[in-house]
Amino acid sequence: MKWRQGIMVFLAVLLLLPAWSGLGTTKANAASVIQIILDGQRIQGDADPYIVSNTTLVPMRLVSTSLGAQIEWSQSDKVVKINQGGTLLSIPLGSKTAYVNGNAVELEASVTSLNGRIMVPLRFVGQGLGLNVNWSQAAQTITLTTPDGPIGVPTPGVPDNQGNLTALRGAWVATVSSLDWPSSKDATKQKAQFASMLDQLQETGINAVFVQVRPSADALYPSALVPWSNVLTGTQGKNPGYDPLAFMIEESHKRGMEFHAWFNPFRASTGSSTAGLASNHVAKAHPDWIVNFDSKLYINPGIPDARQSVIDEVMEVVNKYDIDGVHLDDYFYPYGESSSKKFNDDNTYKQYNTAAFSNKGDWRRGNINDFVQKLGQNIHAAKPAVSYGVSPFGVWRNASTDSLGSNTRAGVTAYDTTYADARTWIKKEWVDYIVPQVYWSNANTAANYKTVVDWWADVVAGTDVKLYIGEAAYKVGTSEAGWSSASELTDHLAYTLGHQNVDGNIFFRAQHILSGKVQTTLEQYWAN
C-alpha cells in the first residue's frame, strides 16, 4: 500500500508539472480525441495525447492538485527531477531514455514539448511507474491502473477521501437477443466492443456492471451444465473460442469496476420452439420441467429438482470465477397470467405441495422463498465475500391490499404476480442487497417514485440488506409522464443521495445509459 501511494504521488506530480520556461515546442502531427482514464477517473489537461510514428505521447500535466513531491528543473541540462520517498525520476527533454532511481528506461519516442507541456511515451508511464496500461483503439482510450488496486475510483461502499461511503452506480448489461452486447459473432470484435462499452460507462460515472451471463438457461462461459449461448456465435452450444465471462471480469476489474453475474432464474427460452436449442438445454434434457406460457418456455419453479438445477448452475460460476456478486432478476413466475391464460402448474401443485399450503399462491411463494434462501446459503458457504442480490418488480404490494404495502395503486405487484415476497427476503436477511425496479417518475400518481423509494428504505431499515434503486434509463425521451428529459434521472439521484437507507442506483440498461442525452446528463451530474 505504501508503495502504491508513493508511486501515485510521483505520477500525479509528474502530471501536474506546469509549463517550464525555456522549453521548446513540438507540433503534433494531427489533432486527437484520445482520452486517459487513471484508476477509473478521466483525467484531462490542456494538451491532448497524440500519436507519432505509432507511439502514443501523453501529457504529464493532467491533474489539478499538488501532492507535495520535491521537484527540480535543470535549465542547463533540460532535465526534470522528481523525488518522493527516496524514489527519483529523471526525465531529460529530447531524450529517448528516462531514469527511475538511476535505472535507464528506453523510450519509444523522445520526451518532447507541445505548447509548453511535456509529452512522454505511454509505455514509459507503464514501465517506469509500474502501472498497468490498456489501449483501446476502438474507444480511443488509454486506461491506467495501479497494480494493487484503484485509487480514486468511486468503489461502491468504500469511504472516499472525505470518509463518505461511495454509492453504487450500476449498469445492467443485457445479452439476451444481444440487446447491449455482443453485436458481432466475431470473438475479437466482441472483446473490443465490451472493452469500449466499459470505458464509456466508466467515463459516464458507472462503477459496477451487472452482466447477464445466463440469459436463457444457457451460458456466456464454458459450462458442464448448460450450453453455450447462441448470442455468441449464432448457434446455441457452439464454442466461441474464448471464455467471455473470464474476459469481462478481467476487463471490469482492470478498471476498478465491480462485476456482478446476472442470472435469469427460470426463463428457459424466449420462444416456444425447441428446434434451435442444444441437446443439453434444459427444455430438451428435462421437458417435464418446462411450462410453455405466452409463447415462451419457463422452468417450473414448483419442481424441487428444477430449482436445485438452477442453484447448481449459479454455483458453477461462483466456484469458478472471481465475481463480486450474484444477481437475480425478476424471472420467477411469469408476468401476464390471467383467468383465461394460466401458467400450467396444477399437477405440480398437487404433487409437490408437501407443506400443505392452503392455496396455490402461497405455495408458489414458498417455492421462490425456498429457492432464494437456499441459493444464498450456498453462495455464502462457498464464498462469503460474494454479494447476493435480487431485483424484483418495484411494488411489493399495495396498501389497499395489505397494510404492510406501499401507498400505491400498481396494477402489478411482485408478491401477487411473480410470487416474489421480497419483504420476507429482506427481513430474514436471505439476501445481501435488493434492487426494486422503481421505473416510475416523480410525476406518476399511481406509483410515485419517492413514495416507492421511501417504502423500500423503511423495509431495509434495521437490517444488513443494502438497497439499490433500479432506474429506468430506457424511459427517457418517451411520452410517459415525467420522462421527457434525462433530468428525471438526476432528480432521482439527488433524492436517493441523501436518503439514509439507499446505497446506490442501477440503470436499465447499458445502451440507454450511453445514449447521448442520458450519458451527458449523468456524466455532468456525477462530475459535479
Secondary structure, 3 states (H helix, E strand, C coil): CHHHHHHHHHHHHHHHCCCCCCCCCCCCCCCCCCEEEECCEEECCCCCCEEECCEEEEECCCCCCCCCCEEEEECCCCEEEEEECCEEEEEECCCCEEEECCEEEECCCCCEEECCEEEEEHHHHHHHHCCEEEEECCCCEEEEECCCCCCCCCCCCCECCCCCECCEEEEEECCHHHCCCCCCCCHHHHHHHHHHHHHHHHHHCCCEEEEEEECCCCECCCCCCCCECHHHHCCCCCCCCCCHHHHHHHHHHHCCCEEEEEECCCEEECCCCCCCCCCCCHHHHCHHHEEEECCEEEECCCCHHHHHHHHHHHHHHHHHCCCCEEEECCCCCCCCCCCCCCCCCHHHHHHHCCCCCCCHHHHHHHHHHHHHHHHHHHHHHHCCCCEEEECCECCCCECCCCCCCECCCCCCCHHHHHCCCHHHHHHCCCCCEECCECCCCCCCCCCCHHHHHHHHHHHHCCCCCEEEEEECHHHCCCCCCCCCCCHHHHHHHHHHHCCCCCCEEEEECHHHHCCHHHHHHHHHHHHC
